[in-house]
C-alpha cells in the first residue's frame, strides 16, 4: 500500500465512464480539486482537497466495491502527493486559468449560502453554477462562469478579500474540472441556467419504492448518501458492509408494544418494509429494514435501549426477509417512512436514544402548553423550547430520562396534535439553551 496521498489513482476506467461519473463517486468524501483522465491507459487521477478526504474515500471503498455504469473500478493512493503541471499537461491542463474556480472560505463567522456567493462573484461575469461543500478543512465552493476571462478577473480581484468585515476570507484557485454537475437548486447548490431543477430528491413513488428483496436503492447510491452524511467516515463501530436487512428484537414488554410503536422507533434508522410480532414468543419481533446498512444502524444504536421497563436486545436475524402473511404489518409504502427524501440528512441525525426529543411538522399556532400536555403522560418534562426554522414550527422537549423520551417518541411519533401529524426524533443536543436552535 503506498503511503496516503490526496491523489487517488483509479483503474479500469472504461471509455463509457465520464469525468462526471468519477466526480460523483468521490464528491461525498470532500472537494475534488483536480481530475485527469488517462484515457489511453483506462485510468484516472483525482486530487482531493486534503489527505483525510482521500483516506476516508479509500477506507469506504475497501468495504464497498465501487462500480460505475456496471463496471467495477479499482482505487488506490497515487504515488504522487500532488498533481503537478506535468501530469496535467499530459492532459493539456496545468494551473492554467479555467472558468471554474475552487473557493475556500477561512474564518467563517457567518453562514455563506449560494446567494451570498452569487452576489460576490456575479459582478465579474455571468455565473452559471455554484456548488458548496462543508468539510473539516472548512467551507468550500466551486463556481462556474460562462466565460473563462470572467473567472480570471474574479480571481485576481477577489483573492484574499473578506466577504464580511474581518471574516469569511476568500482563498481562490482554478479548478481543472470541465463542467459542474448540479442536481438540485437549493441553498447548497444552484444551476442559474436551469431554474427548473428540484430543490431536493423527491420522495420516490411508493409503488416503485422497493423491490421485494427490500433494497431501497442500489448500495452504491446509498453509500454516497451515507458517506455524505457522515463527512466521509462512518460512525465508530459501523462497517457499512452488512447485507442482512432483518433485525430480531427481543425482551420487549409484550403488554405495551405493538407494530406501530416498533415502526416509530426503528424508522429513525431507515425505511421499514414490514414488522412481525412472533406469536409463539410474544416478547420477540422481526423488523425488516430497507437495506443492510439501515439494519446495521438500528442494531448499533438500539442495542440495550430501555423501553417500557425492559432493556431491548437487538440482533441481526437469520431470516433474510419477513415473508408476507396475515400476522405481518406492511410498511413498505408508508408515507411515514423517513428516508424517502433527503436520506443523507436523516442519516446524519442517527443516534442512540437521548433524553431530548425534537418535534417537527407542528401546527403553526401550537403553544408549549399544548406540547407538554400531549407528552407529559410519558414522564417528567424538564424543559421545552418552541422555535421556528425556515418558517416552520419545531420544538425541543427534554425529559428526565432517556427511557421517558423513548416512550414519548414511540407512542407519539405520527400522532395528531392540533390537526397536524407530528414527527419526533431524538436530538443530540445535551441541553436547551435560550438561544439554541
C-alpha positions in Angstrom: 0.0 0.0 0.0 1.5 3.3 -1.0 1.5 6.0 1.7 -1.6 8.1 1.9 -1.8 10.9 -0.6 -4.6 13.3 -1.6 -4.2 12.0 -5.1 -6.2 8.9 -5.9 -5.4 6.5 -8.7 -8.4 4.9 -10.4 -8.0 1.8 -12.7 -10.4 0.1 -15.1 -11.9 3.4 -16.2 -13.7 2.3 -19.4 -14.3 4.6 -22.3 -18.0 4.8 -21.3 -17.1 6.4 -17.9 -17.1 10.2 -17.9 -15.4 12.8 -15.7 -18.7 13.4 -14.1 -19.2 9.7 -13.1 -15.9 9.8 -11.3 -16.8 13.1 -9.6 -20.0 11.6 -8.3 -18.1 8.6 -6.8 -15.7 10.8 -4.8 -17.7 14.0 -4.1 -19.3 12.7 -0.9 -15.9 12.5 0.7 -14.7 16.0 0.0 -14.0 18.5 -2.6 -12.2 17.3 -5.7 -9.7 20.0 -6.8 -8.3 18.3 -9.9 -9.1 15.4 -12.2 -7.0 13.9 -15.0 -8.4 11.2 -17.3 -5.6 9.0 -18.7 -7.8 7.6 -21.5 -5.0 5.7 -23.2 -4.4 3.6 -20.0 -8.1 3.4 -18.9 -7.1 5.2 -15.7 -7.7 8.5 -14.0 -6.0 10.6 -11.3 -8.1 12.6 -8.9 -6.8 15.1 -6.3 -8.9 15.6 -3.2 -8.6 18.9 -1.3 -6.7 17.1 1.6 -5.3 13.7 2.7 -8.1 12.9 5.2 -10.7 13.1 2.5 -8.7 10.7 0.3 -8.2 8.4 3.2 -12.0 8.4 4.0 -12.8 7.6 0.4 -10.3 4.7 0.2 -11.4 3.3 3.6 -15.0 3.4 2.4 -14.2 1.7 -0.9 -12.3 -1.1 0.7 -15.6 -2.2 2.2 -17.9 -1.3 -0.7 -16.8 -2.2 -4.3 -17.2 1.0 -6.3 -18.9 0.4 -9.7 -19.7 2.9 -12.4 -22.1 2.0 -15.2 -21.9 -1.6 -14.2 -18.1 -1.7 -14.3 -16.0 -2.3 -11.2 -13.3 0.3 -10.8 -10.3 -0.1 -8.5 -8.9 2.7 -6.4 -5.6 3.2 -4.5 -3.4 6.1 -3.4 -1.3 7.5 -6.1 2.5 7.7 -5.7 2.1 11.4 -6.4 1.4 13.6 -3.4 0.2 16.4 -5.7 -0.9 16.5 -9.4 1.9 18.6 -10.8 1.7 20.6 -14.0 3.4 17.8 -15.9 0.8 15.1 -15.2 -1.9 17.6 -16.1 -0.1 18.7 -19.2 -0.3 15.1 -20.4 -4.0 16.1 -20.4 -3.2 19.6 -21.8 -4.0 21.2 -18.4 -2.0 22.9 -15.8 -2.7 25.5 -13.2 -3.8 27.4 -16.1 -6.9 29.6 -16.0 -10.2 27.8 -16.1 -13.8 29.1 -16.0 -14.4 27.1 -12.8 -13.0 28.4 -9.5 -12.4 26.5 -6.3 -13.0 28.8 -3.4 -12.1 28.1 0.2 -13.5 30.4 2.9 -11.4 30.9 6.0 -12.6 32.4 9.4 -16.3 31.8 8.5 -18.2 33.5 11.3 -21.4 33.9 9.3 -23.1 31.3 7.2 -22.3 31.5 3.5 -25.1 30.5 1.1 -25.2 30.2 -2.7 -27.0 33.6 -2.7 -24.1 35.3 -0.9 -21.5 33.7 -3.2 -23.6 34.8 -6.3 -23.7 38.4 -5.0 -19.9 38.4 -4.5 -18.9 36.7 -7.8 -21.5 37.8 -10.3 -20.2 41.4 -10.7 -17.3 39.8 -12.6 -19.3 37.9 -15.2 -22.2 35.5 -15.7 -22.1 32.8 -13.1 -23.7 29.6 -14.4 -23.4 27.2 -11.5 -22.4 27.1 -7.8 -21.8 24.0 -5.7 -20.9 24.4 -2.0 -19.4 21.8 0.5 -18.8 21.8 4.2 -15.6 20.0 5.0 -13.5 19.5 8.1 -11.0 21.8 6.4 -13.7 24.4 6.1 -16.3 25.7 3.7 -15.7 25.4 0.0 -17.4 26.2 -3.2 -17.0 25.6 -6.9 -18.1 28.5 -9.0 -18.5 28.1 -12.8 -18.5 31.2 -15.0 -19.9 31.1 -18.6 -16.6 32.6 -19.8 -13.0 31.9 -18.7 -11.9 35.6 -18.7 -14.6 36.3 -16.1 -13.1 33.7 -13.8 -9.6 35.1 -14.3 -10.8 38.7 -13.4 -12.8 37.4 -10.4 -9.8 35.5 -9.0 -7.4 38.4 -9.4 -9.8 40.9 -7.8 -11.2 38.8 -5.0 -8.3 36.6 -3.9 -7.6 37.2 -0.2 -10.5 39.6 0.3 -13.1 39.2 3.1 -16.8 38.9 2.3 -17.7 40.4 5.7 -15.6 42.8 7.8 -12.7 40.8 9.4 -14.0 37.4 8.5 -15.0 35.0 5.7 -11.7 35.4 3.8 -11.6 34.1 0.2 -8.9 31.8 -1.0 -9.4 31.1 -4.7 -7.7 28.6 -7.1 -8.6 27.5 -10.6 -10.2 24.1 -10.7 -9.5 21.9 -13.7 -13.0 20.4 -13.9 -14.7 20.9 -17.2 -18.3 21.2 -16.1 -20.0 21.3 -12.7 -22.8 18.7 -12.0 -25.8 20.3 -10.3 -28.8 18.1 -9.4 -30.7 20.4 -7.1 -31.4 24.1 -6.7 -31.2 24.9 -3.0 -29.1 26.9 -0.6 -26.2 24.5 -1.2 -26.1 24.3 -5.0 -27.7 26.2 -7.9 -27.7 26.0 -11.6 -28.5 29.5 -12.8 -29.0 28.3 -16.3 -31.7 25.8 -15.3 -34.2 27.3 -12.8 -36.5 24.2 -13.1 -34.3 21.8 -11.1 -36.0 20.3 -7.9 -35.0 21.6 -4.5 -34.1 18.1 -3.3 -34.6 14.5 -4.1 -38.3 13.9 -4.2 -39.9 11.0 -2.4 -39.9 8.1 -4.7 -43.3 7.0 -5.9 -44.4 4.5 -3.4 -45.3 1.6 -5.7 -41.8 1.5 -7.2 -40.2 2.3 -3.8 -38.7 -1.1 -3.1 -38.0 -4.4 -4.7 -39.3 -7.4 -2.7 -35.8 -8.1 -1.5 -36.0 -4.8 0.3 -33.1 -3.0 -1.2 -34.2 0.6 -1.1 -31.7 1.9 -3.6 -28.5 0.4 -5.1 -26.0 0.0 -2.4 -23.7 2.4 -4.2 -26.0 5.4 -4.3 -26.8 4.6 -0.7 -23.1 4.6 0.0 -22.7 8.0 -1.4 -25.6 9.4 0.8 -24.2 7.7 3.8 -20.7 9.0 3.2 -22.0 12.5 2.6 -24.0 12.3 5.9 -21.0 11.2 8.0 -18.5 13.5 6.3 -17.0 10.6 4.5 -16.2 8.5 7.6 -18.8 6.1 9.1 -19.6 6.3 12.8 -17.3 4.2 15.0 -18.5 0.6 15.2 -20.3 0.7 11.9 -18.9 -1.2 8.9 -21.2 -0.2 6.1 -20.8 -3.8 4.8 -23.6 -5.7 6.5 -26.1 -7.1 4.0 -28.7 -8.6 6.3 -31.8 -6.4 6.3 -33.9 -8.1 9.0 -33.4 -7.5 12.7 -34.6 -9.6 15.7 -35.8 -7.6 18.7 -36.3 -9.4 22.0 -37.0 -8.7 25.6 -39.9 -6.4 24.6 -42.7 -5.5 27.0 -45.4 -7.6 25.3 -48.2 -5.9 27.1 -47.4 -2.5 25.8 -45.6 -3.0 22.5 -47.2 -3.2 19.0 -46.0 -3.0 15.4 -46.7 0.7 15.0 -44.7 1.6 18.1 -41.8 -0.5 16.8 -42.1 1.2 13.5 -41.8 4.6 15.2 -38.6 3.6 16.9 -36.9 1.7 14.1 -37.8 4.2 11.3 -35.3 6.6 12.9 -32.6 4.4 11.3 -34.0 3.6 7.9 -37.1 2.7 5.9 -39.3 -0.1 7.3 -40.5 -2.8 4.9 -42.5 -4.9 7.4 -42.7 -5.9 11.0 -43.9 -9.1 12.6 -44.5 -9.8 16.3 -43.8 -13.5 17.0 -46.9 -15.3 18.3 -45.0 -18.1 20.0 -42.6 -15.6 21.6 -44.7 -12.5 22.4 -41.6 -10.6 23.6 -39.8 -11.1 20.2 -40.4 -9.2 16.9 -38.8 -9.2 13.5 -38.2 -5.9 11.8 -37.2 -5.8 8.1 -35.3 -2.6 7.1 -34.8 -1.1 3.7 -31.2 -2.4 3.4 -28.3 -3.9 5.3 -26.8 -0.5 6.2 -30.0 0.7 7.8 -30.3 -2.6 9.7 -26.8 -2.1 11.0 -27.6 1.4 12.2 -30.6 0.1 14.1 -28.7 -2.8 15.8 -25.8 -0.4 16.6 -27.9 2.4 18.1 -30.8 0.5 19.7 -28.9 -2.4 21.4 -29.6 -2.0 25.2 -32.1 0.8 24.8 -34.7 1.0 27.6 -38.4 0.9 26.6 -41.4 0.2 28.8 -39.2 -1.0 31.7 -37.3 -3.5 29.5 -33.8 -3.4 28.1 -34.0 -4.2 24.4 -31.9 -6.9 22.8 -31.4 -6.1 19.1 -29.5 -8.5 16.7 -29.4 -9.5 13.1 -31.9 -12.2 12.2 -31.0 -15.4 10.4 -34.1 -14.7 8.1 -33.1 -12.6 5.1 -36.6 -11.1 5.0 -40.0 -11.5 6.5 -42.5 -13.3 4.3 -45.8 -11.6 3.9 -48.7 -13.1 5.9 -51.8 -12.4 8.0 -49.7 -11.6 11.0 -47.2 -9.2 9.3 -47.7 -5.5 9.2 -46.7 -3.9 5.8 -44.9 -0.5 5.9 -43.2 -0.6 2.5 -45.4 2.1 1.0 -46.0 4.0 4.3 -45.5 7.8 3.8 -44.3 7.8 7.4 -41.0 6.2 6.3 -38.4 8.9 7.0 -35.7 8.0 4.4 -37.6 8.6 1.1 -36.4 12.2 0.9 -33.1 13.7 1.9 -31.6 10.4 3.2 -28.2 11.9 3.8 -29.6 14.4 6.3 -31.6 11.8 8.1 -28.5 9.5 8.4 -26.7 12.4 10.0 -29.2 12.6 12.8 -29.0 8.9 13.7 -28.0 8.4 17.3 -28.8 6.2 20.3 -31.9 7.3 22.3 -31.3 10.5 24.3 -33.3 12.5 26.9 -34.1 15.2 24.3 -36.7 14.8 21.5 -37.1 17.0 18.5 -40.7 17.7 17.2 -41.4 18.9 13.7 -44.4 19.4 11.4 -46.2 21.1 14.3 -49.2 23.3 13.7 -48.2 27.0 13.3 -50.2 28.2 16.2 -49.1 25.5 18.7 -48.2 26.5 22.3 -45.6 25.0 24.6 -48.5 24.1 27.0 -50.2 22.0 24.3 -47.0 20.2 23.6 -46.4 19.5 27.3 -50.0 18.2 27.8 -49.6 16.0 24.7 -46.4 14.3 26.0 -46.4 14.6 29.8 -48.1 11.2 30.4 -44.8 9.6 29.4 -42.5 11.1 32.0 -41.2 14.2 33.7 -40.6 17.1 31.3 -37.7 19.1 32.5 -37.6 21.8 29.8 -39.2 22.7 26.4 -38.4 25.2 23.7 -40.6 26.2 20.8 -38.8 27.8 17.8 -39.2 28.4 14.1 -36.9 27.1 11.3 -37.5 28.1 7.7 -40.9 29.4 8.7 -42.0 26.1 10.3 -42.7 25.5 14.0 -40.4 23.0 15.7 -39.8 22.1 19.4 -37.3 20.5 21.7 -38.5 18.6 24.8 -36.1 17.5 27.5 -37.3 14.5 29.7 -35.7 13.5 32.9 -34.5 10.1 31.5 -33.8 8.5 28.1 -36.4 5.9 28.7 -39.2 8.5 29.1 -38.1 10.3 26.0 -38.0 6.9 24.1 -41.5 6.1 25.3 -42.8 9.5 24.2 -41.3 9.1 20.8 -42.6 5.5 20.4 -46.1 6.4 21.4 -46.5 9.9 19.9 -44.5 10.0 16.7 -47.0 10.3 13.8 -49.8 11.2 16.3 -52.1 14.1 15.6 -51.7 17.4 17.5 -53.9 20.3 16.6 -54.7 18.7 13.3 -51.1 18.1 12.2 -49.4 14.7 12.1 -46.2 15.4 14.1 -42.8 13.9 13.6 -40.5 13.1 16.5 -36.8 12.1 16.5 -34.0 12.1 19.1 -31.9 15.3 19.4 -28.2 15.1 20.1 -28.3 18.4 21.9 -27.5 18.0 25.6 -29.5 20.9 26.9 -31.8 23.6 25.8 -30.0 27.0 25.7 -32.1 30.0 25.5 -30.8 31.0 22.0 -30.3 27.5 20.7 -32.0 26.2 17.6 
